[in-house]
Amino acid sequence: MITQKQISKILENYDKKNITIGTLGGHSALDVCRGAHKHGFKNVVVCQKGREQTYSKYYKKRGEIGIVDDVIVVDKFKDIVKKDVQEELRRKNTIFIQSRYFWVYCDYKDVENKFLVPIYGTRDLVKLEERDVPKNQYYILQKAGIRIPKIFKNAKKIDRPVIVKVAEAKRGYERAFFFADSYKTYKKKSESLLKKKTITKEGLKKAVIEEYAIGAHVNFNYFYSPINDELELMGTDTRRQTNLDGLIRMPAGDQLAALKFIKPKLIETGHIAVTVKESLLEKIFDIGERFVAATKKLHKPGVIGAFALQGAVVADEGKEDIVIFDVSMRIPGSPGTVFTPYSGYLHHKSISYGERIAMEIRKAVKDNKLELICT
C-alpha cells in the first residue's frame, strides 16, 4: 500500500509554481481541464489509443481556443501505472483527479499499491462504491444515519417492488439491473438473463436486492473542503439512461409490446440539471454533513472534495423524505451541475466541479496544504 509519507515526499519535491492537474481521458476530463485552465494551471489527460481525439484534436488548446494542454497516449488505460507514465506525470508536478473511469479501467490494487502520483481526494475510499466489498457505501450510509432502501438478503422474502443490482457478464462495471415484486418474478427474470448470458450465476449471487424507492430521482452533488472544513452543494441533477429513457417515452400499450423483445437497461448515458424545493435544502445539507462526518470516523481522512449522494425524494403520508441508494466517492460524471443555481448562491457565480477543484488546489498551494487534500 502506498503510504501518505511517500506522497508527502513527492509533493515536497514538486515545483509548486508549476503544478499540473491531470486526469484520465473520459468521464469528467474536459470539466477538469477547463477548471485547471481557468485558474492558471497546466493540464494533462492520459488517453487510451483510439479514444484520444476528443482531447488531442477537438478540444486541444490552440491559440485562443481549446482547453487541453497535453495528452499522454497509452495502449490501455491501465497502463497509467507503468513506470515511464508515472515518471512523466511526476515530472509535470501532476496532481491527479480521480473519477469513476479511473477506477473502472485501472485495477484498484494497482492504484493503491503502484500509482506513485498524488491523487486529489482519498485514494482508497472510491472502492467502497462497490456493493460486494466489506464496509461499503451502505455501511457508511447506515452509520451516518441516512435513510437507505430496505435490502433483501433472501430473494424469497421479496414483498414489494425491488430493483436487483447485478453486474453485467461482459462489462462488470455496468449493472444489468432488473425489477421484481415477488420471488416468482425474481426467478423468472433472473433465469431469462442467465439464459441470455447477460449475467452470470456468480454475479447473481453477489447482487444486491434493494427496495425500489418510488419518488423523484435526484443526485445531490457536494464538495467538502478540509481546508475550510465546509460543505458546499455544487448542484443537483438526474440521470438519462438507455434504453430505459426510450421505453418510458412510449405509450403504455406499446411499452408492453416492446418488452416482449427487449429488456430494460439502466446504462447511464447523460444527465439533466434539475432543481429542488428550497424547503429541502436543510435536509440535503444535513445528510451531506452526516456523510462527511461518518467517512472521517470510519475511513480517515474521510471524503475530500467532490462526492455525490444519489437518491430519491419520496412522500411518506404526505411528508417528504430523502432515500439514498447510491454514492459517488469522487467527482460525479455530470458537468451539468453548473447549470443549477446552488454554487452561485455561495460563490456569487455558478462554478463547475472542475473549477471548484482547481480553486481548492490553488488555495492549498498558497497555504502550503497540499498534503491535506492529496493522498
Secondary structure in CASP SS format (residue, H / E / C, confidence):
PFRMAT SS
TARGET T0000
AUTHOR 0000-0000-0000
METHOD secondary structure of the structure
MODEL  1
M C 1.00
I C 1.00
T C 1.00
Q H 1.00
K H 1.00
Q H 1.00
I H 1.00
S H 1.00
K H 1.00
I H 1.00
L H 1.00
E H 1.00
N H 1.00
Y C 1.00
D C 1.00
K H 1.00
K H 1.00
N H 1.00
I C 1.00
T E 1.00
I E 1.00
G E 1.00
T E 1.00
L E 1.00
G C 1.00
G C 1.00
H C 1.00
S C 1.00
A H 1.00
L H 1.00
D H 1.00
V H 1.00
C H 1.00
R H 1.00
G H 1.00
A H 1.00
H H 1.00
K H 1.00
H C 1.00
G C 1.00
F C 1.00
K E 1.00
N E 1.00
V E 1.00
V E 1.00
V E 1.00
C E 1.00
Q E 1.00
K C 1.00
G C 1.00
R C 1.00
E C 1.00
Q H 1.00
T H 1.00
Y H 1.00
S H 1.00
K H 1.00
Y H 1.00
Y C 1.00
K E 1.00
K C 1.00
R E 1.00
G C 1.00
E C 1.00
I E 1.00
G C 1.00
I C 1.00
V E 1.00
D C 1.00
D E 1.00
V E 1.00
I E 1.00
V E 1.00
V E 1.00
D C 1.00
K C 1.00
F H 1.00
K H 1.00
D H 1.00
I H 1.00
V H 1.00
K C 1.00
K H 1.00
D H 1.00
V H 1.00
Q H 1.00
E H 1.00
E H 1.00
L H 1.00
R H 1.00
R H 1.00
K C 1.00
N C 1.00
T E 1.00
I E 1.00
F E 1.00
I E 1.00
Q C 1.00
S C 1.00
R H 1.00
Y H 1.00
F H 1.00
W H 1.00
V H 1.00
Y H 1.00
C C 1.00
D C 1.00
Y H 1.00
K H 1.00
D H 1.00
V H 1.00
E H 1.00
N H 1.00
K C 1.00
F C 1.00
L C 1.00
V C 1.00
P C 1.00
I E 1.00
Y E 1.00
G C 1.00
T C 1.00
R C 1.00
D C 1.00
L C 1.00
V H 1.00
K H 1.00
L H 1.00
E H 1.00
E C 1.00
R C 1.00
D C 1.00
V C 1.00
P C 1.00
K C 1.00
N C 1.00
Q H 1.00
Y H 1.00
Y H 1.00
I H 1.00
L H 1.00
Q H 1.00
K H 1.00
A C 1.00
G C 1.00
I C 1.00
R C 1.00
I C 1.00
P C 1.00
K C 1.00
I E 1.00
F E 1.00
K C 1.00
N C 1.00
A H 1.00
K H 1.00
K H 1.00
I C 1.00
D C 1.00
R C 1.00
P C 1.00
V E 1.00
I E 1.00
V E 1.00
K E 1.00
V C 1.00
A E 1.00
E C 1.00
A C 1.00
K C 1.00
R C 1.00
G C 1.00
Y C 1.00
E C 1.00
R E 1.00
A C 1.00
F C 1.00
F E 1.00
F E 1.00
A E 1.00
D C 1.00
S C 1.00
Y H 1.00
K H 1.00
T H 1.00
Y H 1.00
K H 1.00
K H 1.00
K H 1.00
S H 1.00
E H 1.00
S H 1.00
L H 1.00
L H 1.00
K H 1.00
K C 1.00
K C 1.00
T C 1.00
I C 1.00
T C 1.00
K H 1.00
E H 1.00
G H 1.00
L H 1.00
K H 1.00
K H 1.00
A C 1.00
V E 1.00
I E 1.00
E E 1.00
E E 1.00
Y C 1.00
A C 1.00
I C 1.00
G C 1.00
A E 1.00
H E 1.00
V E 1.00
N E 1.00
F E 1.00
N E 1.00
Y E 1.00
F E 1.00
Y E 1.00
S E 1.00
P C 1.00
I C 1.00
N C 1.00
D C 1.00
E E 1.00
L E 1.00
E E 1.00
L E 1.00
M E 1.00
G E 1.00
T E 1.00
D E 1.00
T E 1.00
R E 1.00
R E 1.00
Q E 1.00
T E 1.00
N E 1.00
L H 1.00
D H 1.00
G H 1.00
L H 1.00
I H 1.00
R C 1.00
M C 1.00
P C 1.00
A H 1.00
G H 1.00
D H 1.00
Q H 1.00
L H 1.00
A H 1.00
A H 1.00
L C 1.00
K C 1.00
F C 1.00
I C 1.00
K C 1.00
P C 1.00
K C 1.00
L E 1.00
I E 1.00
E E 1.00
T E 1.00
G E 1.00
H E 1.00
I E 1.00
A E 1.00
V C 1.00
T C 1.00
V C 1.00
K C 1.00
E H 1.00
S H 1.00
L H 1.00
L H 1.00
E H 1.00
K H 1.00
I H 1.00
F H 1.00
D H 1.00
I H 1.00
G H 1.00
E H 1.00
R H 1.00
F H 1.00
V H 1.00
A H 1.00
A H 1.00
T H 1.00
K H 1.00
K H 1.00
L H 1.00
H C 1.00
K C 1.00
P C 1.00
G C 1.00
V C 1.00
I C 1.00
G E 1.00
A E 1.00
F E 1.00
A E 1.00
L E 1.00
Q E 1.00
G E 1.00
A E 1.00
V E 1.00
V E 1.00
A E 1.00
D E 1.00
E C 1.00
G C 1.00
K E 1.00
E E 1.00
D E 1.00
I E 1.00
V E 1.00
I E 1.00
F E 1.00
D E 1.00
V E 1.00
S E 1.00
M C 1.00
R C 1.00
I C 1.00
P C 1.00
G C 1.00
S C 1.00
P H 1.00
G H 1.00
T H 1.00
V H 1.00
F H 1.00
T C 1.00
P C 1.00
Y H 1.00
S H 1.00
G H 1.00
Y H 1.00
L H 1.00
H H 1.00
H C 1.00
K C 1.00
S C 1.00
I C 1.00
S C 1.00
Y H 1.00
G H 1.00
E H 1.00
R H 1.00
I H 1.00
A H 1.00
M H 1.00
E H 1.00
I H 1.00
R H 1.00
K H 1.00
A H 1.00
V H 1.00
K H 1.00
D H 1.00
N C 1.00
K C 1.00
L H 1.00
E H 1.00
L H 1.00
I H 1.00
C E 1.00
T C 1.00
END
